[in-house]
Amino acid sequence: MNGVGLWVLVVLVLGAAGIAWGIIAIVRRQRYIRSLRDRGWTFVNSPTFDAVARFANPPFGIGFTRQPDDQIIGLTSAGRPFQVIEYKSEQWSGWVGMASLSRRLPELWITGGETRPRFGVEASVMAAPAQLGPGWQIGALDAEFAAAVLTPQVCERLTALAAGQPGVNLSIDGDQVVSLDPPHKDPELLAPWLELLGTVAQAIDAAPVDRWIEPELPPRLHFYHHPEWYWVGVDDSLLQYTPVTQGGHGHETRDVIRGRDGDGPPFVAFTHHWKTTRTETYTDSEGRTQTRTVTDNHSEAILGFQLPVHMPPLQVARSGRGISFESEAFNKQFSVYAQDNKYAYDVIHPRQMEYLMASQPTEFRLAGDWAWFSPGRHNHPTIAHSSQFIRGFLARVPRFVWRNIGLAESPYPPLDAPVTQDGRS
């Protein structure tokens, strides 16, 4: 057999093996699904965002890429609803199991064994109850709430859940107790695990925590620690009044987010996508010069905050020769442009300069009713940082400036702390 014949044979054998393996995988999956349904559980091959939309804590509630996949729904033997779902985001992918609680509660994080805190969690670490033993960590924003939840009964159920496992990574997310890495591959292991998770939820239901009950959230995609942010997805009407790049064709918006933080100005953030075409020349295989049309794809991040009143133009950039201020340190970092120098000096006073140097915002400009940023990228941390920054920046605009542009008082009470890169002051 010559070399060509040998390669053909190899390809045929590999192709047959691939087909056989694919058939085996399909058969195994069908058996797996049937075994789930035999237990009275429901299997959903392609769940919608509704399956995870009400969750706000990591691994949910972070970023714009949120992909729920295979989903198992059912009831424990005690009648407690549960869900096991495959989930993928920008920072995490894996399986999550959860059991329902009777009320919505604040976030609480419990880890034990060979586990690490989840990405993005903003909670203070506190000592675990002695009943849990060594190797456990508790994270909470309210230590008193955590102590009220972790009754001896809850601790005993957590210990039982951890038995025979490398670790436990559990949290409270609204009206659900959520645990990472359930034994989803084997229904014989998953069933008793869900029963144990259900008993943890039952013990939490019995804890004296009624005074911490939280209201129901609107039915929309949520963001961790930003309850007033909400997902829009697509809104091409934004292309009519936002400073998007003109020219080209196929303009569209993606990942549109609206919202605000506290009493700060409302924002809109999205990615603008468009295309351009060009003609280029090339040499074909016969040495002849040819032309062809090439389509290039482009994108840019847009982030704007709606101002409470029309403000004169002012830009804070990172390059160029702007207005000179008394602080050389500030002049080296920022370039300020304005049509009225006095207005610029009134707004960018010494304390404002200190705030800018401490906060390190991206370039931005005040233009009429909007403050437009040049974020460079469209993501959760950038929006959070800019949102907190602009709130502090506007709070430092002197009262007489607001009066000069039509407001009797400053619309934003003063804030003293600079904004860190994670968006917190």
N, C-alpha and C positions, 0 to 999 in steps of 0.2 A: 504493500500500500504506500503510495507516494505521500509527500507532506501535505498536499492540499486535501487528499482524501482523509488523512488522519485528523486534520483540523475540522473538517465537516462532521466526522464521527463524534469528535469531542463536543462540538456545538450541539449536535442532536442529543447526546447523552445528557449534557447539562440542561438543555431545554426540557427534556422529559423529566429530569429530576426536579426542576423548578415547578413544572406543572403538578407533579405528584405531591410536592411539598405544599403547594397552594391548596390542593384538594384536601390534604390532611388538615391544614389549618382551618379551612372552612368547616369541615366535619367536627373538629374539636370545638370551634366556636358555637356551632349549632347545639352540640351536646351541653356546653356550658350554659347557654341561654335556656335550654329546656330544663336543666337542673334548677335554675333560678325560678322559673315559672312553676315548676312542680312544688315549690315551697309556698306558692301563692304570692310571690313577688312579681313586680312588673319590671321588665327590661325595656329601656328606651335607647335606641341606637344613636339617634341624633337629637338630643334635647335642645330646647331653645334657651335663650338668655334668661328666661323666667325662672329656670331651675336654680340660678345662682344670683339673680338680680337683687334679692333682698339682703344679701350679705355684704358687709362693709369692711370687715377686718381681714388682714392677710390670712391665707394667700389671695383672698378676694379683695376687691376695693382698691387695688393698686394697678396703675397703668391703663392702657387702652386696649391691649390685646388680651381678650378673655374668651377662652374657647372651652366650653363644656363639651364633653364627649359621652361615652357610654355611661348610662345612669341606671341604677337599681333603686326601686322604690318599694316600700312595704311597711308592715307593722311588726313590732316585736310580739312575743307571746302575751305581754301585758297590754297590748293595744297601742303602744307608743309609736307614732310615725317615725320612720327613718329614711335616709337617703344615702346612697353611696355613689359617688360620681368621679369620673376622670376629668381633670381640669388642667388647663395650660394657660399661663400668663407670660408676660415678658421676663419675669424673674423666677418662675417656679413651674414645675409640671409634675403631676403625680395623681394619686387617688386621695379622696377625702370622704370620710364617713361622718354622719351627723344624726343626732336624735333630737326630737322636738322638746322644747321646754314649754311650760304653761304660761310664761310671761316673758316680755323682752327685758333684758338686763344689760348693764354696762359690760364692756370688754374685760376679760380675765384670762390670763395665760398660765398654763400649768405644764411644766415639762419635767420629765423624770427619766433617768437612765441615759442611754446613748443618743440623746437628742440635743439639738441646738434651737435657740429661739428663732422664730420665723423672720424672714426678711421683711424689713420695713416696720416692725413693731415699735411703737413709741410708748413704752410703759416702764415704770420704775420697778426694779427687781427688789423683792422683799423676801424675808426668811420664810421658809415653808414650815407648816405646823410640825411639831415634833413627832406626831403620829405617822407622818409620811416617811420619816426616816431620812437618811442621807441621800444625796444625789438628786433631790427635787428642787425646782426653782418656781417661784410664783412671780408673775408680772401683773401689775395693776396700776390704774390711774388713781384709784381710791383704795387706800389700804384698809379702811374700815369696812368697805364692801367686801373686799377679798376675805377678811377675817370672818365676816358673817356667812359667806358662802361655804368656807372650808370647815364645815362642822365635822365632828368625829365620824358621822355616817358617810359624808362625802369622801373623807380621807380613806375610809375603809374600802369604799367602792373603787376609788382610784388605785389603791394597792392591788385589788383583785384584777382590775383591768390591765395593770402592768405585769402581772405574773406571767412568766413564760415568754415575754416579749423583750426585745432589746431596749425599748424605751417607749415613752408616751409623750405625745405632743398634742395637747388638748387645749381648747379655748371655749369661751362663751362668745357667740356672735348673735346678738339680738335674742331671738327665741329659739336658738339652737345651741346644743353642745357639739362642738366640731373637733374631730380628731384626724390627724394626718396618717397616711399609710395603713389603712385597714387591710386585712388579709383577703383582698378582693378576688384573687385567682382561684380560690378553693371555697365553694359554698359550705363545705363541711367545717371549715375554720371560720368563715365569715359569720355564720349563723350564731354561734356562741359569743363571738366578739361583739356582735350587735346587741345581744341580750345584755352583756356586761355594760356596754355603752348606755343602753336604756336604763340600767339601774343607777348609773352615775347621774343621768338626767333626772330620774325619780328622786334621788337624794337631794339634788340641787333644788328641785321643786319644793321639797319639804323644809328647806333652809329659811330662816326668818329675814327675807330680803325684800319684802313688799315695798318698802319706802324707796327702793332704788328702781322700781319699774319704770321703763322708758316708753314713750309713745310710739305708735306704729309709724314706720317710714313710708313716704310715698312710693308707689310701685314703679320704680325706675332704677337704672343702674347707679350704684352708689360708689363713693370714693372715701377711702379711709381718712378719718379726721377732717373731712370736708363735707359736712352734711348738706350744704347748699349748692354743691356742684351737681350737675346732671348731664347725662349723655344725650346728645342730639343725633350724632352720626353724620348726616348730610344736610346741609342747608345752603344751596347755591345762591340764594338771595343775598348772602353775605358778600358775594363778589361785586355787588353793585355799590357798596359804600365802604368797604375796607381797602387798605392800601396794598392790594395785591399787584403783582407784576402784570403789566398789560402786554398785548401782542401774543402771537402764537394762537393756538386753538385747543379745543378740548378742555377748557377750564372746568374744574370741579373742586368741591370741598370734601374732605374726609376727616373723620375723627373730631367732629365738632363738639366742643365742651362749652357749656355756659354755667354761670354761677357767681358766687361771691363768697368771701370769708368774713363772717361777723358783720360789722358795720362798714366794711370796706366797699369800694366801688365795684359794681358788677362787671364781669369780664366775658369776653368771647375768645375762644382759642380754637385753632384748627390748622390743618395742613392744606395748602393750596397746590393742586396738581395741574399741570398743563403740558402741552406738546408744541414743539416747533419742527419744521421740516427744512431741509437744506439739500442742495444738489452737490454731489462730489464726483470727482473723476477717478477712475482706476484703470489698471491694465489687466485685460483678461488673459487666459491661458495661451492665447495665440499672439499676444503682444499688441493687441489693438486697444486703443484708448476708448473707454466707455464712460457713460455717466449713469448715475442712479440717484434716486431720492431716498434720503435717510431721515427717519423720524427720531427726534431726541425727546426724552421724558425729563421733566423738571418738577421740582417741588420746593416749597418754602413754608416755614412756620410763621403763622400770623397770631399775634396776641395783643388784644386791646382792652382797655379799661374805660368804661363810660364815666365821664366827669360830671359833677353836679351842676356845672355852669360852663359856659363858653370861656376858655382860657386863651390868652394870647400865645402865639407860637414860641416854643422854647425847646431846644434839643440838647440832650446830654449824651455826648459821643465819646469815643475812645481815641480818636485821631483827628488831625488837622489843627489849625491855629484858631482857637475860639477866643472868647472874651477872657481877659486876664483877671485873675482874682488874687487876693492878698496872700493866699496860701500856695506856696510853690509846690508843696507835696500834692495838693489837689490839682494844680495845673499840669503836673506830670502825668496824672492818671486820667483826667477827664478834659474834654473840650466842650465848652458850652456855647451854643449859638442862640441868638434871639434878635428880633427886629428892634427891640427897645432894651438898651443896656441897663438902664435903671431898673426895669422890671426884672431882668436877670439877676441883678445884685440883690434886689428885694427878696426874691425867691431862694436864691442860692447864697444864703447868709452863712456865717461861720459854723453854726450848729448844723445846718443842712449839709455843709461840706463834710463835716465829721461823720455825719450819718451816711452819706454817699460812700465815703472811703471805707467805713466799717461794713456796709452792706454789700458793696461790689455788685451793683445791678448790671444787667445787660444794657446796651444802648437803648434809649427811649426818647420820645418827643411828645410834647403836648401840642395838640392840633385841634383847636375848636373844642368839641364836646368829648374828645377821646385822648387818652394817653396810649400811644402805640409803641410797643417794644420790638426789638429785633432779637428774638431769643435764639435763633440759629437752629433750634430743635424743638419739637413739639412733644413734651412729656410732662408727666405728673410733677416731678420736683421743680422744674423750671417755672411752671404756672404757679405753684405754691410759693416759691421764693419771690416771684415778681408781684404776686398778689399782696403778700405781707409787706414787701418793700414800698409799693406805691401807696399803701395805706399810711405808712409812717412818713413818707415823703410829703404827702398832702397835709398830714397833721402838722408838719413843720412849716408850712406856708403861713406867714404872719397874718394876723386878723385884718390888718389894714389892706393887705393885698386882696383878700376875699371881698372886702367892702368896695374896693376900687373896681372890681369886676362884677359887682351886682348882688353880693350876698351880705346880709347884715352881720352874720357871725361865721366862724369857721365851721364847715359841715363835719369836721372830724376832730374829736377830742384828742388831746396830745398823747403820744406814746413815746416812751423814753428809750426802750431797748432797741439796739440794732437788729437787723434780720440776719439770721444764719443761713447757710447755703441749703438747709433742708426746709426753709420756709417758715421757721418759727422765730418769734421775737422774744 
